[in-house]
């Protein structure tokens, strides 16, 4: 049976290349032009027209014979294209489509269930495919769509979903004829700022109409902390301003108290009055952090009656508080080599802000009120009262308070003790006016010092070489070289000190540790402490029971060893006193300062051995601790050969969490960090639908749009399917007929005869 042909087209059967055919056509045209030029002198119009018509007919017939035209009969069919129905499955579809109405997801499901017949009718022309989309696209069951897709996705990416479907999501290779997008339009990806020129160009590049249905016309009543702007770090004791943006829809006249909390404690607050016609408010919250470290802060607004969502009323962020410069107060009793070297070291350090005083007068030196011996009086009240908390470290170097009772220094020693317990740092250095010789054993400072002063004791003089204790071998303050043996050798090579203040060790459990001892000097049957440290409440103290540490720099340099040991000792001591995070044997860091709701928090832990090398094989753990102090998640791991471990913690919900990492072993090392789990992700931060965005998408692509509630399925626009040849073809020549050649010969002969007859040949 002969095949049925349902289409035709003209074709050329000539074996000549296109350029050759073009040259022949030009030659034929040139022949006609030459004939016209040769007949311009002919006065009789009829003769000109006859000869020119015969020349044109001959040229056309010659080209026709050379091109070899044919009629190509075709058997063709139209390819079935695809029509995609994309339904928004993001969390914002869980908001009501109208006040007290069903959710946007449920309203969209009802619309599509009612329009199921109209969509199935498209199957005569296209294959209808169903998808759910959020941040990505996945095939969906039409029955599930009709019931309402569960809104779970944390992002809405309308443009990305359309591009994915057009490029063959689900493995289809056929072209897209059109799409129907059912969404609230709350895009927070490429079209978050609206449909700009680039977005329009990308939509038009799809080449198909996009029809849209907006689920929701107006925004519900909602109060939200939309945005928080703050630097990544702040300086301790310097004022920081957090710029929060409060968004309010559907409220007016209410007074809203906005709080800034640091791990549960309120550090700043302000009140905002909501006004008619205004939906955004800039809310500055200022505070001065009083401690260094990494903290989670939360900006919180109250939940008002009738709000659509409460989760977006808080927003947490992580702020790292650092020191601009370490502020050191140095009070010295008299000039000495030890004072000179330490003061010079601190003055030359660009990271240190040094305030120093020499108090040289005692009561016996007082010449009376008419004869001042200094240009300005020593500001005892300001330094040890109002300004004490502004210092990171207080250093008493060979200083005794007792001879200066007229200055009332003794009255402020309880302030100094409390300053240490509340997070400050105190270093007491030796000399003939320090420790017991300065009668500190009778003062409140004895409660925080790492050694017990022996009041009325005398200095032990003579060459004394320091010796590391067991605690000193692993402590960062006395770490002059990596490794036990090199560190002990470095200390053994240092010059001896000339004096030692006699003090007693504190009992176990006091938080004190002796790092260096004087083996040649005994107190109570044990070597006298030379360098000791102590953890006191939130603060730290250091005791150096000698005024000869300068010899570790000056004398060592004279002997060719250099002053590196002296510089490293005091640099490490200062860093330890101010709790420099780099000196912690255990380090913990989250992958990101903030996490989305439901997402795990990745944690990196770095562990160091007592010699500060990698603690390979050490067991470590990490806990998430909520604002009320409860551990809500825990994970354990083993450090690899580089001393690193990776753990994952799953927070139970939004909020501010402290990360507490611990290492096993006798050291019981602890490190902390912080992470904020957002109370609202991009989908929850703004409950407003955006029907105008979906209408703009339809307009840009030639589709149709409507909106819920009230609207129905728009008149769907589709692109015509592509026509391709899928059967047989047959060429029927139209040039190889006898009349074609006869006509060419006749026109040529007629032109020749007429030219001879009229005298042109």
CORSUL-V483787 format. One record per backbone hydrogen bond with DSSP energy under -1.0 kcal/mol. CO is the residue of the C=O (numbers start at 0). NH is the residue of the N-H. If there is no record, write none. Layout:
# CORSUL-V483787
co=[CO & CO]
nh=[NH & NH]
This chain:
# CORSUL-V483787
co=[6 & 8 & 10 & 16 & 17 & 18 & 19 & 20 & 21 & 22 & 23 & 24 & 25 & 26 & 27 & 28 & 29 & 30 & 31 & 32 & 33 & 36 & 38 & 43 & 44 & 45 & 46 & 47 & 48 & 49 & 50 & 51 & 52 & 53 & 54 & 55 & 56 & 57 & 58 & 59 & 60 & 61 & 62 & 63 & 66 & 67 & 68 & 69 & 70 & 71 & 72 & 73 & 73 & 74 & 76 & 80 & 81 & 82 & 83 & 84 & 85 & 86 & 88 & 88 & 89 & 90 & 91 & 92 & 94 & 97 & 101 & 102 & 103 & 104 & 105 & 106 & 107 & 108 & 109 & 110 & 114 & 115 & 116 & 119 & 120 & 121 & 121 & 126 & 128 & 129 & 130 & 131 & 132 & 133 & 135 & 137 & 140 & 141 & 142 & 149 & 152 & 155 & 156 & 157 & 158 & 159 & 160 & 161 & 162 & 163 & 164 & 167 & 174 & 176 & 177 & 178 & 179 & 180 & 181 & 182 & 183 & 184 & 188 & 190 & 193 & 195 & 196 & 197 & 198 & 199 & 200 & 202 & 203 & 208 & 210 & 211 & 212 & 213 & 213 & 220 & 221 & 223 & 223 & 226 & 228 & 231 & 233 & 234 & 239 & 241 & 242 & 243 & 244 & 244 & 245 & 246 & 248 & 253 & 255 & 257 & 258 & 259 & 259 & 260 & 261 & 264 & 267 & 269 & 271 & 273 & 274 & 278 & 280 & 282 & 284 & 286 & 288 & 292 & 294 & 295 & 296 & 297 & 298 & 299 & 303 & 309 & 311 & 312 & 314 & 316 & 318 & 319 & 320 & 321 & 325 & 326 & 326 & 327 & 328 & 329 & 330 & 331 & 335 & 336 & 337 & 338 & 339 & 340 & 341 & 342 & 343 & 348 & 350 & 352 & 354 & 356 & 362 & 367 & 377 & 378 & 379 & 380 & 381 & 386 & 387 & 392 & 393 & 394 & 395 & 396 & 400 & 402 & 403 & 404 & 408 & 409 & 411 & 412 & 413 & 414 & 415 & 416 & 417 & 418 & 419 & 420 & 423 & 424 & 425 & 426 & 427 & 428 & 430 & 433 & 434 & 435 & 435 & 439 & 442 & 443 & 444 & 444 & 451 & 453 & 459 & 463 & 466 & 468 & 475 & 477 & 482 & 483 & 484 & 485 & 486 & 487 & 488 & 490 & 496 & 497 & 499 & 503 & 506 & 510 & 512 & 514 & 515 & 515 & 516 & 517 & 520 & 522 & 525 & 527 & 529 & 530 & 530 & 531 & 532 & 533 & 535 & 538 & 539 & 540 & 541 & 542 & 543 & 543 & 544 & 545 & 547 & 548 & 549 & 549 & 550 & 552 & 553 & 554 & 555 & 556 & 562 & 563 & 564 & 565 & 566 & 567 & 568 & 569 & 570 & 571 & 572 & 573 & 574 & 575 & 579 & 580 & 584 & 586 & 588 & 592 & 594 & 595 & 600 & 601 & 602 & 603 & 604 & 605 & 606 & 608 & 612 & 613 & 614 & 617 & 618 & 619 & 620 & 621 & 622 & 623 & 624 & 625 & 629 & 632 & 634 & 636 & 638 & 639 & 642 & 643 & 644 & 646 & 648 & 654 & 656 & 657 & 658 & 659 & 660 & 661 & 668 & 670 & 672 & 674 & 675 & 676 & 680 & 689 & 690 & 691 & 692 & 693 & 694 & 695 & 696 & 697 & 703 & 705 & 706 & 707 & 721 & 723 & 727 & 729 & 731 & 734 & 736 & 736 & 737 & 738 & 739 & 740 & 741 & 742 & 743 & 744 & 745 & 746 & 747 & 748 & 749 & 750 & 751 & 752 & 753 & 754]
nh=[73 & 71 & 69 & 20 & 21 & 22 & 23 & 24 & 25 & 26 & 27 & 28 & 29 & 30 & 31 & 32 & 33 & 34 & 35 & 36 & 37 & 39 & 41 & 47 & 48 & 49 & 50 & 51 & 52 & 53 & 54 & 55 & 56 & 57 & 58 & 59 & 60 & 61 & 62 & 63 & 64 & 65 & 66 & 67 & 13 & 12 & 733 & 10 & 731 & 8 & 729 & 5 & 6 & 726 & 723 & 126 & 176 & 128 & 179 & 130 & 181 & 132 & 151 & 152 & 92 & 93 & 94 & 104 & 103 & 100 & 96 & 106 & 107 & 108 & 109 & 110 & 111 & 112 & 113 & 114 & 118 & 119 & 120 & 122 & 123 & 124 & 125 & 82 & 84 & 139 & 86 & 137 & 88 & 156 & 133 & 131 & 144 & 145 & 146 & 151 & 90 & 187 & 160 & 161 & 162 & 163 & 164 & 165 & 166 & 168 & 167 & 170 & 81 & 718 & 83 & 210 & 85 & 212 & 87 & 214 & 689 & 186 & 191 & 193 & 195 & 199 & 200 & 201 & 202 & 203 & 204 & 205 & 206 & 178 & 180 & 705 & 182 & 215 & 707 & 307 & 248 & 225 & 246 & 244 & 242 & 319 & 321 & 237 & 286 & 284 & 228 & 282 & 225 & 226 & 280 & 223 & 221 & 273 & 271 & 269 & 299 & 266 & 267 & 297 & 264 & 261 & 259 & 257 & 255 & 252 & 277 & 247 & 245 & 243 & 241 & 239 & 236 & 320 & 318 & 262 & 316 & 260 & 314 & 258 & 306 & 312 & 224 & 300 & 298 & 296 & 294 & 233 & 292 & 235 & 352 & 391 & 392 & 354 & 394 & 356 & 396 & 358 & 339 & 340 & 341 & 342 & 343 & 344 & 345 & 346 & 347 & 351 & 325 & 327 & 329 & 331 & 365 & 370 & 379 & 382 & 383 & 385 & 386 & 389 & 390 & 328 & 426 & 330 & 428 & 332 & 403 & 362 & 406 & 407 & 411 & 412 & 415 & 416 & 417 & 418 & 419 & 420 & 421 & 423 & 422 & 537 & 539 & 393 & 541 & 395 & 543 & 397 & 433 & 436 & 439 & 438 & 455 & 442 & 445 & 446 & 447 & 448 & 503 & 456 & 499 & 496 & 516 & 472 & 478 & 479 & 486 & 487 & 488 & 489 & 490 & 491 & 492 & 493 & 463 & 461 & 459 & 451 & 509 & 534 & 532 & 468 & 529 & 530 & 466 & 520 & 527 & 525 & 522 & 517 & 544 & 514 & 515 & 542 & 512 & 540 & 538 & 535 & 425 & 533 & 427 & 531 & 429 & 545 & 500 & 429 & 550 & 551 & 552 & 553 & 555 & 556 & 557 & 558 & 560 & 559 & 566 & 567 & 568 & 569 & 570 & 571 & 572 & 573 & 574 & 575 & 576 & 577 & 579 & 578 & 582 & 583 & 607 & 605 & 603 & 675 & 677 & 598 & 648 & 590 & 646 & 588 & 644 & 586 & 614 & 611 & 608 & 615 & 617 & 638 & 663 & 636 & 661 & 634 & 659 & 631 & 657 & 628 & 625 & 623 & 621 & 619 & 616 & 642 & 606 & 639 & 604 & 602 & 600 & 676 & 674 & 624 & 672 & 622 & 670 & 620 & 662 & 660 & 658 & 656 & 594 & 654 & 684 & 693 & 694 & 695 & 696 & 697 & 698 & 699 & 700 & 702 & 211 & 213 & 710 & 215 & 78 & 76 & 74 & 72 & 70 & 736 & 739 & 740 & 741 & 742 & 743 & 744 & 745 & 746 & 747 & 748 & 749 & 750 & 751 & 752 & 753 & 754 & 755 & 756 & 757 & 759]
